[in-house]
Structure formats: C-alpha cells, structure tokens
Amino acid sequence: MLLRCTQSDLSARFEAARALTADEHAGTLSVIDATDPEVGMDSVSYRAAERRLWDSVGVETSELELSLPSLGITVRAQEAGQGPPLLLIHGGATGGASWAHLVARLPDYRCIVIDRPGCGLSEPLPGTGWTEAAKFSAYAEELLPSVVDALGLTKVRVASTSHGGFFAFRGAAGAPERVERLIEFSWPMGAPMERVPLVFRMAALPGAAALSARMPANARLVKLALSSAGLKSAIRSGAFNDEAVEWMVSFMNDTPSMRNELRMQPKLITPIAGLDPAMIHPPELLAKLTMPLHFFWGDEDPNGGERTAHLLLDQLPNATLEMVPGAGHAPWVDEPDLAAASTRAFLGH
C-alpha cells in the first residue's frame, strides 16, 4: 500500500503537529509524524532540518508511506524527479536524505529514497531476535522486494551504499527478477574489510555504542565521526555542506534511529577480530547476482580500496568497477557530478 503526500500537505501537517498536545499527538498523527520524547522522536524538528538539506541542493520532494505487511511495519520514502524508477538504499546510522547530492543531479529519474526500518521516520521492526545473524539476513532479503511491491512496481534499478549494500545484495540475490540493474557506491557491508576504521572498533567496545547512541550530538562531533568513517575529504572540502551536517545532528538528536539500529542488527564488528565473518556474503549468494552490477568505489574508502574491490568482483558474474581517485566512503558526495554521470551511463533509460 502506498500513500503519497506533497510538500504542501506536509507543511500543513507540520503546523497541525505544533498545535497539538502530547496526548493529541498519540491519537491523531501517523507514526512518521509522531513527537514522542520517550523514544527520542521530534519529527517536526527533524523534518525542518531535512527540508533545509533538500533546499540547499534545489530538490523538491514528495513523501510516500509504504506498508510492508511481510515485515509488519510502514516505512517512509521520499521521491523526486521523473523517469525510470531508481530505488536508493542508504547506509548505516543515516537516512534517505543522505542521497540528496546525487538525487539533485538525476532529475531524469524517479528517485525513491527510503528510510530503512527504524531509521529517520520509518517504523522499527517489531519484536526481538534481530541481532541473530540468520534472522537479520532473512530480513535483509525481504526488505527490497517488499518495498518494490509496496511501490506497485515489477522491477527497479537500485543504488546502494555501505550498510544499504547488504540489503541490496541480499534482496537482489533472493529476488533477481525484481532488480534490473544495481549500482553500489564504495564498500558494501557483506564484503571483506581491508581494515576496520578505529571509530568502528571503538564503537564495538562493550557499552560504547549504546552510550554514544544516547549522547547529544553537535556539529563538531558529527564532523569528527563522519571524517573517521570515510568522509574526511567531503567534510574538509565542504562537499558535505553545513545543511547536511545540521541534518545529521538532527538525525542523531531528534530520532531514535541510532538506538533502533543497535536493536535491529547483529554486532557486526568486534574490537579485536574486526568484521564478523558470519556477515560476509558467501560465494553461492554472490553467484546469484546475475544482473548488471557496477561499483563506483572511492580509492580512499577506509573499509577497503581497490584490492578489496577486486576480491569482491572476482566472485560476481556480471560486475564492473570504477575506482574514484581521492574519494572516500561516500563517493557521490566527494564527486557528485562524476557520480551522476556514471550512474546515468550505467543505468541508462
């Protein structure tokens, strides 16, 4: 089921939200409009920061609420542009608007950016057990085809990055007929890691992730964390602009996304051993990715450079690789024009 909201609809809902008491919020607004201090949700503030980011790149979005019965939740998506549908799946500890710089350069595609379950303004998965690798992998396999169904589409082109790559690869391997082409930006989770960034090892210390998820964020801390995670050049150059930083601060402070991510995934990294081998895609799964697959990979990605990329490509039946000099873990932010040109050339119309 799909419910579409225009920007004017959302503006009216913002004003209504501000006028409601806490009790009225609970009974009147949908989940993606809720303001609930108990779970750390202030959707009005978050939407305002998100809107400033989209405005900074000149993009007007409309909003979709997608019902996913197989997972028992509703997820929120935003769309912009006109043309062939392109579904974009974001990385870890972030939301759909992280694709803003790329979406701005692809007006000839119907770009659909989802907030993965529990991230941004999407509902978290119900129940427990999501920290078990097998259950998490089954969920990852289900998400992509469920979203395609909710959109009323037969198949889509897909773009993914990092943590989102795990969902894209698992979903495409489980339902290859639903994915026409797949473009992955830099290292995808599920690939080997050449080295584990220090910030990830530190976050894996007992209690560290839970503590950091509850700490108030500010621009300085966000820039430091993103620089450590592979966006150093984007932060230094200003490519990851002030509005993007402000949005990330709001993402961390005004949504429960960080806590949801901890509850809804296995412990991916340990301080000593690094990446959990159980989370690496097995060769038999990669062999199922028969659709055209292109990597737009920053050669300064701290998770792995060209050597890691080739280790992965050697196991894929129909993949190509484009190394991006000087780019890090978010190469569409470092080189947005080149990323858009490569995306358009690979996906075609």
Contacts in CASP RR format, 6 or more apart in sequence:
PFRMAT RR
TARGET T0000
AUTHOR 0000-0000-0000
METHOD contacts of the structure
MODEL  1
MLLRCTQSDLSARFEAARALTADEHAGTLSVIDATDPEVGMDSVSYRAAE
RRLWDSVGVETSELELSLPSLGITVRAQEAGQGPPLLLIHGGATGGASWA
HLVARLPDYRCIVIDRPGCGLSEPLPGTGWTEAAKFSAYAEELLPSVVDA
LGLTKVRVASTSHGGFFAFRGAAGAPERVERLIEFSWPMGAPMERVPLVF
RMAALPGAAALSARMPANARLVKLALSSAGLKSAIRSGAFNDEAVEWMVS
FMNDTPSMRNELRMQPKLITPIAGLDPAMIHPPELLAKLTMPLHFFWGDE
DPNGGERTAHLLLDQLPNATLEMVPGAGHAPWVDEPDLAAASTRAFLGH
1 66 0 8 1.000
1 67 0 8 1.000
1 150 0 8 1.000
2 64 0 8 1.000
2 65 0 8 1.000
2 66 0 8 1.000
2 67 0 8 1.000
2 150 0 8 1.000
2 151 0 8 1.000
2 152 0 8 1.000
3 64 0 8 1.000
3 65 0 8 1.000
4 62 0 8 1.000
4 63 0 8 1.000
4 64 0 8 1.000
5 13 0 8 1.000
5 62 0 8 1.000
5 63 0 8 1.000
5 64 0 8 1.000
5 65 0 8 1.000
6 62 0 8 1.000
6 63 0 8 1.000
7 60 0 8 1.000
7 61 0 8 1.000
7 62 0 8 1.000
9 63 0 8 1.000
10 47 0 8 1.000
10 63 0 8 1.000
13 29 0 8 1.000
13 33 0 8 1.000
14 44 0 8 1.000
14 47 0 8 1.000
14 48 0 8 1.000
16 28 0 8 1.000
16 29 0 8 1.000
17 25 0 8 1.000
17 29 0 8 1.000
17 33 0 8 1.000
17 35 0 8 1.000
17 43 0 8 1.000
17 44 0 8 1.000
18 44 0 8 1.000
20 28 0 8 1.000
20 29 0 8 1.000
22 35 0 8 1.000
25 33 0 8 1.000
25 34 0 8 1.000
25 35 0 8 1.000
25 36 0 8 1.000
26 34 0 8 1.000
26 36 0 8 1.000
30 65 0 8 1.000
30 74 0 8 1.000
31 74 0 8 1.000
31 121 0 8 1.000
31 123 0 8 1.000
32 43 0 8 1.000
32 65 0 8 1.000
32 74 0 8 1.000
32 76 0 8 1.000
32 121 0 8 1.000
32 122 0 8 1.000
32 123 0 8 1.000
33 43 0 8 1.000
34 41 0 8 1.000
34 43 0 8 1.000
35 41 0 8 1.000
35 42 0 8 1.000
35 43 0 8 1.000
35 44 0 8 1.000
39 256 0 8 1.000
40 254 0 8 1.000
40 255 0 8 1.000
40 256 0 8 1.000
41 254 0 8 1.000
41 255 0 8 1.000
41 256 0 8 1.000
42 253 0 8 1.000
42 254 0 8 1.000
42 255 0 8 1.000
43 121 0 8 1.000
43 254 0 8 1.000
43 255 0 8 1.000
45 250 0 8 1.000
45 254 0 8 1.000
46 120 0 8 1.000
46 121 0 8 1.000
46 250 0 8 1.000
46 251 0 8 1.000
46 254 0 8 1.000
46 255 0 8 1.000
47 121 0 8 1.000
48 250 0 8 1.000
49 243 0 8 1.000
49 246 0 8 1.000
49 247 0 8 1.000
49 249 0 8 1.000
49 250 0 8 1.000
49 251 0 8 1.000
49 254 0 8 1.000
50 97 0 8 1.000
50 247 0 8 1.000
50 250 0 8 1.000
52 243 0 8 1.000
52 246 0 8 1.000
52 247 0 8 1.000
53 97 0 8 1.000
53 100 0 8 1.000
53 243 0 8 1.000
53 244 0 8 1.000
53 246 0 8 1.000
53 247 0 8 1.000
54 60 0 8 1.000
54 61 0 8 1.000
54 97 0 8 1.000
54 100 0 8 1.000
55 243 0 8 1.000
56 100 0 8 1.000
56 241 0 8 1.000
56 243 0 8 1.000
56 244 0 8 1.000
57 100 0 8 1.000
57 101 0 8 1.000
57 103 0 8 1.000
57 104 0 8 1.000
58 104 0 8 1.000
59 80 0 8 1.000
59 100 0 8 1.000
59 103 0 8 1.000
59 104 0 8 1.000
60 80 0 8 1.000
61 78 0 8 1.000
61 79 0 8 1.000
61 80 0 8 1.000
62 78 0 8 1.000
62 79 0 8 1.000
62 80 0 8 1.000
63 76 0 8 1.000
63 77 0 8 1.000
63 78 0 8 1.000
63 79 0 8 1.000
64 76 0 8 1.000
64 77 0 8 1.000
64 78 0 8 1.000
64 79 0 8 1.000
64 112 0 8 1.000
64 151 0 8 1.000
65 74 0 8 1.000
65 75 0 8 1.000
65 76 0 8 1.000
65 77 0 8 1.000
66 74 0 8 1.000
66 75 0 8 1.000
66 76 0 8 1.000
66 77 0 8 1.000
66 114 0 8 1.000
66 147 0 8 1.000
66 150 0 8 1.000
66 151 0 8 1.000
67 74 0 8 1.000
67 150 0 8 1.000
68 74 0 8 1.000
68 75 0 8 1.000
68 143 0 8 1.000
68 146 0 8 1.000
68 147 0 8 1.000
68 150 0 8 1.000
70 142 0 8 1.000
70 146 0 8 1.000
71 117 0 8 1.000
71 125 0 8 1.000
71 139 0 8 1.000
71 142 0 8 1.000
71 143 0 8 1.000
71 146 0 8 1.000
72 125 0 8 1.000
72 126 0 8 1.000
73 117 0 8 1.000
73 122 0 8 1.000
73 123 0 8 1.000
73 124 0 8 1.000
73 125 0 8 1.000
73 126 0 8 1.000
74 122 0 8 1.000
74 123 0 8 1.000
75 114 0 8 1.000
75 115 0 8 1.000
75 116 0 8 1.000
75 117 0 8 1.000
75 122 0 8 1.000
75 123 0 8 1.000
75 147 0 8 1.000
75 150 0 8 1.000
76 114 0 8 1.000
76 115 0 8 1.000
76 120 0 8 1.000
76 121 0 8 1.000
76 122 0 8 1.000
77 112 0 8 1.000
77 113 0 8 1.000
77 114 0 8 1.000
77 115 0 8 1.000
77 147 0 8 1.000
78 96 0 8 1.000
78 97 0 8 1.000
78 112 0 8 1.000
78 113 0 8 1.000
79 110 0 8 1.000
79 111 0 8 1.000
79 112 0 8 1.000
79 113 0 8 1.000
80 103 0 8 1.000
80 107 0 8 1.000
80 110 0 8 1.000
80 111 0 8 1.000
81 103 0 8 1.000
81 106 0 8 1.000
81 107 0 8 1.000
81 108 0 8 1.000
81 109 0 8 1.000
81 110 0 8 1.000
81 111 0 8 1.000
82 107 0 8 1.000
82 108 0 8 1.000
82 109 0 8 1.000
82 110 0 8 1.000
83 108 0 8 1.000
83 109 0 8 1.000
83 110 0 8 1.000
83 349 0 8 1.000
84 109 0 8 1.000
84 110 0 8 1.000
84 157 0 8 1.000
84 347 0 8 1.000
84 348 0 8 1.000
84 349 0 8 1.000
85 109 0 8 1.000
85 110 0 8 1.000
85 112 0 8 1.000
85 151 0 8 1.000
85 153 0 8 1.000
85 156 0 8 1.000
85 157 0 8 1.000
86 106 0 8 1.000
86 109 0 8 1.000
86 110 0 8 1.000
86 111 0 8 1.000
86 112 0 8 1.000
86 156 0 8 1.000
86 157 0 8 1.000
86 158 0 8 1.000
86 159 0 8 1.000
86 347 0 8 1.000
87 112 0 8 1.000
87 114 0 8 1.000
87 144 0 8 1.000
87 147 0 8 1.000
87 148 0 8 1.000
87 151 0 8 1.000
87 156 0 8 1.000
87 157 0 8 1.000
87 158 0 8 1.000
87 159 0 8 1.000
88 96 0 8 1.000
88 99 0 8 1.000
88 102 0 8 1.000
88 103 0 8 1.000
88 111 0 8 1.000
88 112 0 8 1.000
88 113 0 8 1.000
88 114 0 8 1.000
88 158 0 8 1.000
88 159 0 8 1.000
88 160 0 8 1.000
89 114 0 8 1.000
89 116 0 8 1.000
89 144 0 8 1.000
89 158 0 8 1.000
89 159 0 8 1.000
89 160 0 8 1.000
89 161 0 8 1.000
89 164 0 8 1.000
89 165 0 8 1.000
89 167 0 8 1.000
89 168 0 8 1.000
90 96 0 8 1.000
90 98 0 8 1.000
90 99 0 8 1.000
90 113 0 8 1.000
90 114 0 8 1.000
90 115 0 8 1.000
90 116 0 8 1.000
90 119 0 8 1.000
90 161 0 8 1.000
90 163 0 8 1.000
90 164 0 8 1.000
91 98 0 8 1.000
91 116 0 8 1.000
91 160 0 8 1.000
91 161 0 8 1.000
91 162 0 8 1.000
91 163 0 8 1.000
91 164 0 8 1.000
91 165 0 8 1.000
92 116 0 8 1.000
92 119 0 8 1.000
92 162 0 8 1.000
92 163 0 8 1.000
92 164 0 8 1.000
92 261 0 8 1.000
93 163 0 8 1.000
93 257 0 8 1.000
93 258 0 8 1.000
93 261 0 8 1.000
94 119 0 8 1.000
94 248 0 8 1.000
94 251 0 8 1.000
95 113 0 8 1.000
95 115 0 8 1.000
95 116 0 8 1.000
95 119 0 8 1.000
95 120 0 8 1.000
95 251 0 8 1.000
95 257 0 8 1.000
96 113 0 8 1.000
96 114 0 8 1.000
96 115 0 8 1.000
96 119 0 8 1.000
96 120 0 8 1.000
97 113 0 8 1.000
97 247 0 8 1.000
98 244 0 8 1.000
98 330 0 8 1.000
99 111 0 8 1.000
99 113 0 8 1.000
99 159 0 8 1.000
99 332 0 8 1.000
100 244 0 8 1.000
101 239 0 8 1.000
101 244 0 8 1.000
101 332 0 8 1.000
101 333 0 8 1.000
101 336 0 8 1.000
102 111 0 8 1.000
102 159 0 8 1.000
102 332 0 8 1.000
102 336 0 8 1.000
102 339 0 8 1.000
102 340 0 8 1.000
102 343 0 8 1.000
103 111 0 8 1.000
103 113 0 8 1.000
104 336 0 8 1.000
105 336 0 8 1.000
105 337 0 8 1.000
105 339 0 8 1.000
105 340 0 8 1.000
106 340 0 8 1.000
106 343 0 8 1.000
106 344 0 8 1.000
108 344 0 8 1.000
108 349 0 8 1.000
109 157 0 8 1.000
109 347 0 8 1.000
112 151 0 8 1.000
112 156 0 8 1.000
114 122 0 8 1.000
114 147 0 8 1.000
115 121 0 8 1.000
115 122 0 8 1.000
116 122 0 8 1.000
116 143 0 8 1.000
116 164 0 8 1.000
116 167 0 8 1.000
117 123 0 8 1.000
117 124 0 8 1.000
117 125 0 8 1.000
117 143 0 8 1.000
117 260 0 8 1.000
117 264 0 8 1.000
118 124 0 8 1.000
118 125 0 8 1.000
118 256 0 8 1.000
118 257 0 8 1.000
118 260 0 8 1.000
118 261 0 8 1.000
118 264 0 8 1.000
119 255 0 8 1.000
119 257 0 8 1.000
119 260 0 8 1.000
119 261 0 8 1.000
120 251 0 8 1.000
120 255 0 8 1.000
120 257 0 8 1.000
121 255 0 8 1.000
124 256 0 8 1.000
124 260 0 8 1.000
124 263 0 8 1.000
124 264 0 8 1.000
125 139 0 8 1.000
125 264 0 8 1.000
129 135 0 8 1.000
130 136 0 8 1.000
130 139 0 8 1.000
130 263 0 8 1.000
130 264 0 8 1.000
130 265 0 8 1.000
131 263 0 8 1.000
131 264 0 8 1.000
131 265 0 8 1.000
131 266 0 8 1.000
131 267 0 8 1.000
132 266 0 8 1.000
133 266 0 8 1.000
133 276 0 8 1.000
133 278 0 8 1.000
133 279 0 8 1.000
136 264 0 8 1.000
136 265 0 8 1.000
136 266 0 8 1.000
137 170 0 8 1.000
140 166 0 8 1.000
140 167 0 8 1.000
140 170 0 8 1.000
140 171 0 8 1.000
141 170 0 8 1.000
141 171 0 8 1.000
141 173 0 8 1.000
141 174 0 8 1.000
141 175 0 8 1.000
142 171 0 8 1.000
143 167 0 8 1.000
143 171 0 8 1.000
144 158 0 8 1.000
144 167 0 8 1.000
144 168 0 8 1.000
144 170 0 8 1.000
144 171 0 8 1.000
144 172 0 8 1.000
144 175 0 8 1.000
144 178 0 8 1.000
144 179 0 8 1.000
145 171 0 8 1.000
145 174 0 8 1.000
145 175 0 8 1.000
145 178 0 8 1.000
148 154 0 8 1.000
148 155 0 8 1.000
148 156 0 8 1.000
148 178 0 8 1.000
154 178 0 8 1.000
155 177 0 8 1.000
155 178 0 8 1.000
155 179 0 8 1.000
155 180 0 8 1.000
156 178 0 8 1.000
156 179 0 8 1.000
156 180 0 8 1.000
157 179 0 8 1.000
157 180 0 8 1.000
157 181 0 8 1.000
157 182 0 8 1.000
157 183 0 8 1.000
157 347 0 8 1.000
158 168 0 8 1.000
158 172 0 8 1.000
158 179 0 8 1.000
158 181 0 8 1.000
158 182 0 8 1.000
158 183 0 8 1.000
159 182 0 8 1.000
159 183 0 8 1.000
159 184 0 8 1.000
159 185 0 8 1.000
159 343 0 8 1.000
160 167 0 8 1.000
160 168 0 8 1.000
160 169 0 8 1.000
160 182 0 8 1.000
160 183 0 8 1.000
160 184 0 8 1.000
160 185 0 8 1.000
160 188 0 8 1.000
161 184 0 8 1.000
161 185 0 8 1.000
161 186 0 8 1.000
161 188 0 8 1.000
161 329 0 8 1.000
161 330 0 8 1.000
161 332 0 8 1.000
162 185 0 8 1.000
162 186 0 8 1.000
162 187 0 8 1.000
162 188 0 8 1.000
162 189 0 8 1.000
162 303 0 8 1.000
162 329 0 8 1.000
163 189 0 8 1.000
164 188 0 8 1.000
164 189 0 8 1.000
165 184 0 8 1.000
165 188 0 8 1.000
165 189 0 8 1.000
165 190 0 8 1.000
166 188 0 8 1.000
166 189 0 8 1.000
166 190 0 8 1.000
166 279 0 8 1.000
168 179 0 8 1.000
168 182 0 8 1.000
168 184 0 8 1.000
168 188 0 8 1.000
169 182 0 8 1.000
169 184 0 8 1.000
169 188 0 8 1.000
169 190 0 8 1.000
169 281 0 8 1.000
169 285 0 8 1.000
169 286 0 8 1.000
169 289 0 8 1.000
170 281 0 8 1.000
170 285 0 8 1.000
171 178 0 8 1.000
171 179 0 8 1.000
172 178 0 8 1.000
172 179 0 8 1.000
172 182 0 8 1.000
172 288 0 8 1.000
172 289 0 8 1.000
172 291 0 8 1.000
173 285 0 8 1.000
173 286 0 8 1.000
173 288 0 8 1.000
173 289 0 8 1.000
174 288 0 8 1.000
176 288 0 8 1.000
176 289 0 8 1.000
176 290 0 8 1.000
176 291 0 8 1.000
179 291 0 8 1.000
180 291 0 8 1.000
181 291 0 8 1.000
181 292 0 8 1.000
181 293 0 8 1.000
181 294 0 8 1.000
181 346 0 8 1.000
181 347 0 8 1.000
182 289 0 8 1.000
182 291 0 8 1.000
182 292 0 8 1.000
182 293 0 8 1.000
182 294 0 8 1.000
183 293 0 8 1.000
183 294 0 8 1.000
183 295 0 8 1.000
183 296 0 8 1.000
183 342 0 8 1.000
183 343 0 8 1.000
183 346 0 8 1.000
183 347 0 8 1.000
184 293 0 8 1.000
184 294 0 8 1.000
184 295 0 8 1.000
184 296 0 8 1.000
184 297 0 8 1.000
185 295 0 8 1.000
185 296 0 8 1.000
185 297 0 8 1.000
185 330 0 8 1.000
185 331 0 8 1.000
185 332 0 8 1.000
185 339 0 8 1.000
186 295 0 8 1.000
186 296 0 8 1.000
186 297 0 8 1.000
186 298 0 8 1.000
186 301 0 8 1.000
186 303 0 8 1.000
186 327 0 8 1.000
186 328 0 8 1.000
186 329 0 8 1.000
186 330 0 8 1.000
186 331 0 8 1.000
187 193 0 8 1.000
187 297 0 8 1.000
187 301 0 8 1.000
187 303 0 8 1.000
187 304 0 8 1.000
187 305 0 8 1.000
187 308 0 8 1.000
187 309 0 8 1.000
187 329 0 8 1.000
188 312 0 8 1.000
189 268 0 8 1.000
189 279 0 8 1.000
190 275 0 8 1.000
190 279 0 8 1.000
190 280 0 8 1.000
190 281 0 8 1.000
191 280 0 8 1.000
191 281 0 8 1.000
191 308 0 8 1.000
191 311 0 8 1.000
191 312 0 8 1.000
192 275 0 8 1.000
192 280 0 8 1.000
192 308 0 8 1.000
192 311 0 8 1.000
192 312 0 8 1.000
193 274 0 8 1.000
193 275 0 8 1.000
193 303 0 8 1.000
193 304 0 8 1.000
193 308 0 8 1.000
194 303 0 8 1.000
194 304 0 8 1.000
194 305 0 8 1.000
194 307 0 8 1.000
194 308 0 8 1.000
195 302 0 8 1.000
195 303 0 8 1.000
195 304 0 8 1.000
196 269 0 8 1.000
196 274 0 8 1.000
196 275 0 8 1.000
196 303 0 8 1.000
197 228 0 8 1.000
197 229 0 8 1.000
197 230 0 8 1.000
197 302 0 8 1.000
197 303 0 8 1.000
198 228 0 8 1.000
199 225 0 8 1.000
199 228 0 8 1.000
199 229 0 8 1.000
200 229 0 8 1.000
200 269 0 8 1.000
200 274 0 8 1.000
201 269 0 8 1.000
201 271 0 8 1.000
201 274 0 8 1.000
202 208 0 8 1.000
202 271 0 8 1.000
203 209 0 8 1.000
203 212 0 8 1.000
203 269 0 8 1.000
204 267 0 8 1.000
204 269 0 8 1.000
204 270 0 8 1.000
204 271 0 8 1.000
204 274 0 8 1.000
205 271 0 8 1.000
209 262 0 8 1.000
210 259 0 8 1.000
210 262 0 8 1.000
212 258 0 8 1.000
213 258 0 8 1.000
213 259 0 8 1.000
213 261 0 8 1.000
213 262 0 8 1.000
214 259 0 8 1.000
215 221 0 8 1.000
216 253 0 8 1.000
217 248 0 8 1.000
217 249 0 8 1.000
217 252 0 8 1.000
217 253 0 8 1.000
218 249 0 8 1.000
219 245 0 8 1.000
219 246 0 8 1.000
219 249 0 8 1.000
222 245 0 8 1.000
222 248 0 8 1.000
222 249 0 8 1.000
222 252 0 8 1.000
223 235 0 8 1.000
223 245 0 8 1.000
226 234 0 8 1.000
226 235 0 8 1.000
226 240 0 8 1.000
226 248 0 8 1.000
227 235 0 8 1.000
227 236 0 8 1.000
228 302 0 8 1.000
229 302 0 8 1.000
229 329 0 8 1.000
230 300 0 8 1.000
230 301 0 8 1.000
230 302 0 8 1.000
230 303 0 8 1.000
230 328 0 8 1.000
230 329 0 8 1.000
230 330 0 8 1.000
231 240 0 8 1.000
231 328 0 8 1.000
231 329 0 8 1.000
231 330 0 8 1.000
231 333 0 8 1.000
232 300 0 8 1.000
232 328 0 8 1.000
233 239 0 8 1.000
233 300 0 8 1.000
233 326 0 8 1.000
233 327 0 8 1.000
233 328 0 8 1.000
233 334 0 8 1.000
234 240 0 8 1.000
234 328 0 8 1.000
234 330 0 8 1.000
234 333 0 8 1.000
234 334 0 8 1.000
237 334 0 8 1.000
239 333 0 8 1.000
239 334 0 8 1.000
239 336 0 8 1.000
240 330 0 8 1.000
240 333 0 8 1.000
251 257 0 8 1.000
252 258 0 8 1.000
266 276 0 8 1.000
266 278 0 8 1.000
266 279 0 8 1.000
267 276 0 8 1.000
268 275 0 8 1.000
268 276 0 8 1.000
268 279 0 8 1.000
269 275 0 8 1.000
269 276 0 8 1.000
270 276 0 8 1.000
283 315 0 8 1.000
286 312 0 8 1.000
286 315 0 8 1.000
286 316 0 8 1.000
287 315 0 8 1.000
287 317 0 8 1.000
289 316 0 8 1.000
289 317 0 8 1.000
289 318 0 8 1.000
289 319 0 8 1.000
290 317 0 8 1.000
290 318 0 8 1.000
291 318 0 8 1.000
292 318 0 8 1.000
292 319 0 8 1.000
292 320 0 8 1.000
292 346 0 8 1.000
293 316 0 8 1.000
293 318 0 8 1.000
293 319 0 8 1.000
293 320 0 8 1.000
294 319 0 8 1.000
294 320 0 8 1.000
294 321 0 8 1.000
294 322 0 8 1.000
294 342 0 8 1.000
294 346 0 8 1.000
295 309 0 8 1.000
295 312 0 8 1.000
295 313 0 8 1.000
295 319 0 8 1.000
295 320 0 8 1.000
295 321 0 8 1.000
295 322 0 8 1.000
296 322 0 8 1.000
296 324 0 8 1.000
296 331 0 8 1.000
296 332 0 8 1.000
296 339 0 8 1.000
296 342 0 8 1.000
296 343 0 8 1.000
297 305 0 8 1.000
297 306 0 8 1.000
297 309 0 8 1.000
297 321 0 8 1.000
297 322 0 8 1.000
297 323 0 8 1.000
297 324 0 8 1.000
297 331 0 8 1.000
298 305 0 8 1.000
298 323 0 8 1.000
298 324 0 8 1.000
298 325 0 8 1.000
298 326 0 8 1.000
298 327 0 8 1.000
298 328 0 8 1.000
298 329 0 8 1.000
298 331 0 8 1.000
298 334 0 8 1.000
299 305 0 8 1.000
299 306 0 8 1.000
299 323 0 8 1.000
299 324 0 8 1.000
299 325 0 8 1.000
299 326 0 8 1.000
299 327 0 8 1.000
299 328 0 8 1.000
300 326 0 8 1.000
300 327 0 8 1.000
300 328 0 8 1.000
301 327 0 8 1.000
301 328 0 8 1.000
301 329 0 8 1.000
301 331 0 8 1.000
302 328 0 8 1.000
302 329 0 8 1.000
303 329 0 8 1.000
305 323 0 8 1.000
306 323 0 8 1.000
309 321 0 8 1.000
309 323 0 8 1.000
310 321 0 8 1.000
312 319 0 8 1.000
313 319 0 8 1.000
313 321 0 8 1.000
320 346 0 8 1.000
322 342 0 8 1.000
324 331 0 8 1.000
324 334 0 8 1.000
324 335 0 8 1.000
324 338 0 8 1.000
324 339 0 8 1.000
326 334 0 8 1.000
327 334 0 8 1.000
327 335 0 8 1.000
328 334 0 8 1.000
331 339 0 8 1.000
332 339 0 8 1.000
332 340 0 8 1.000
END
